[in-house]
Amino acid sequence: MAGYELGRSALERELGLLELVGVHHEVLCEVLTTSPADELPDVAGAAAEFLIEVLASYDMVQRGVPRAP
């Protein structure tokens, strides 16, 4: 849910999709370099799920789904 709310906030601030994905990539790279090797698959999976949640708002806007008030 936090990812979805972050995506809505990014839309409200008119943050571009490429900028948003770029920030996600930078943070993921930092986290991967500081995570133990045996946790990397879980970290990468969680990062992918989080990014999908964030991008859900952008997907809805692209598809023309009305935003909730």
Secondary structure, DSSP 8 states (H G I E B T S, - for coil): -HHHHHHHHHHHTT--HHHHHHHHHHHHHHHHHHS-GGGHHHHHHHHHHHHHHHHHHHHHHHHT-----
